[in-house]
Amino acid sequence: MAENQSLMQVTDKVLSPDRVITGARLSEGEYKLLYQQSIQDPEGFWGRIASEELVWEKKWDQVLEWNYPNYRWFTNARMNITVNCLDRHVQAGKRHNLAYIWVGEDGQEKKISYGELLDRVCRLGNALRAMGIKKGDTVTIYMPLMLEQMVAMLACARIGAVHSVVYGGFSAPALRLRIEAAQSRVVITSSWTRRRGKKINLKSVVDEAIDGLSVVEKVIVAQREGDDYELLPNEVDFQDVLRAYPKTCVPESMDSEDPLFILYTSGTTGKPKGVLHTCGGYNVFTHYTAKYVFDLHEDDLFWCTADPGWVTGHSYIVYGPLSNGATSLMSEGSPDYPDPSRWWKLVERFGVNVFYTAPTAVRMFMKHGEKYCEQADLSSLRILGSVGEPINPEAWQWYHKNIGKGRCTIVDTWWQTETGGHMITTLPSVMQKPGKAGLPMFGIEPMVVDKSGNPVPANTVGHLVIKKPWPSALRTCWGESERFEQYWNSMPGFYYAGDLATCDEDGYFMILGRADDVLSVSGHRIGTAEVESALVSHPSVAEAAVIGKPHDVKGESIKGFVILKTGHNPSDSLKDNIRTHIRRELGALAMPDELEFVDGLPKTRSGKIMRRVLKAKELGMPLGDTSTLEE
Ligand code: PRX
């Protein structure tokens, strides 16, 4: 009886035309009804969410303005995302609620409340303004997973500067490329990070990256315990800066469509593209998906194990959880160091309720064996998330049984840097199908189509496309609008995701992997062309091709085929030398596991390398259509 009543209340609220309830668990039937509403009237749907969930300085004239392929959400509305993430919680009496709990690899712990976070964001915002950074300027952030990283991102957002976070695992040339492309006058970094017990110097990477780069005027360095070197004339200490500036900072009044951040990601060319997200729509969508998909409540402890160097960290460590007033845990260092019980001990120690990670981590724990997670009490967990690559049914079952103890829902969330937030996902309480990402998020209309854009029958492999824009869709590629247009022009009328998928009779989507030359190595997106151009920049390499091979932990591993220049002889030491060169050029994440010296590469008659043929040969699979193959 009581259960029926509460269900009726939920249903009533969900279906009431003037109010869309969030944060409630929905039954499958309720999901379907609400989804239909969101598709029939997306503007009404998102307008209601935006009104009810967020604070706006000025409301919009129109929810969506769509001039294909460009779109604007919440036109002429004004707001600042940090007000939704910080000020409003502090003003509502939650100054002492925790925003983050940080744990270092050596076990050190730090906590920061919403009030303290707001103070620090304001101080750094004031400092950036004093350095001449104004609305629309870009700031590059190259930091490890530490509280100062969140402060840096939010301080930029506070004053309307556009942050460009570069993952701390990228090498100096990769960082330089991104700083130059974004034209950042200020870089925020830290002295070092710790990985597997070793200190890794990050500041020296910045030094090398900006050497001779006149655009960079100042480097703000978050110094850490034990640092004793003298700062260079162009450097200032993060903590000194905080101390020097006041803890109130008027938030910049932002148009809903003003840029919030750029995030460089890999595409099919050698050059990464700067995906641009804007303020209003991104805030609405990440707030809403964090709340619904993770069923996030203020007293929940949420742990997204990503790094803010990737979009998962932007949306579900920083903006989504903070906008919901939740508390997040974060942990610097490796998941299996000093041993593979580390993460599970943290879940027990802090009582994590919602846990979000990548299948590659699950597969790694699977390999280590159950004994490490059995040592910890995981009873606080309610929801488990997966992101970044398809979760194979074996890993799904292992995660469900050993971490979720058969109790927790697994939400498999499919999305991309470009989409800003979850697009296809399992929702808590809605049926889970192992290995399938699930149903579309509200307001999202995905389809599986053939090469000409025609829908394919159920359970048939095709290209994943999305009809119509959604609030957090990328707005452009920084300085390269033609690359943005490709998303909407590859399959005219649709957003082309670049993934292969199927959809079953129940409308559940299964993501099979990329349709293009983009690899997913340990859940990190890497373009084959990026690795190839780094390979050919080695003095001994004439030509190179790269493929992804199935890998039981990483999902995919990189194999490179290399033609040497005349006068260079194949040897193991040359292989090592070339691999080290890739680490120096791009970072360890792009280092090929295997290299093979070859005399030729399969090419089309027009000279394009047929990676598909290389891959089929490597895996002993049928070569497929080779009619365009050069003799
Ligand atoms: O191939 C899909 C895969 O990751 C790609 C997007 O990579 P990135 O922009 O780096 O963002 C990763 C984190 C959102 C997609 O094109 N991908 C992401 N999530 C899933 C996935 N593949 C299968 N299942 C997922 N849940």
Residues whose N, C-alpha, C, O or C-beta is under 5 A from the ligand:
A	BS01	PRX	T312 S386 V387 G388 E389 P390 I391 D412 T413 W414 W415 Q416 T417 E418 A437 A497 D499 I511 G513 R514 G523 R525
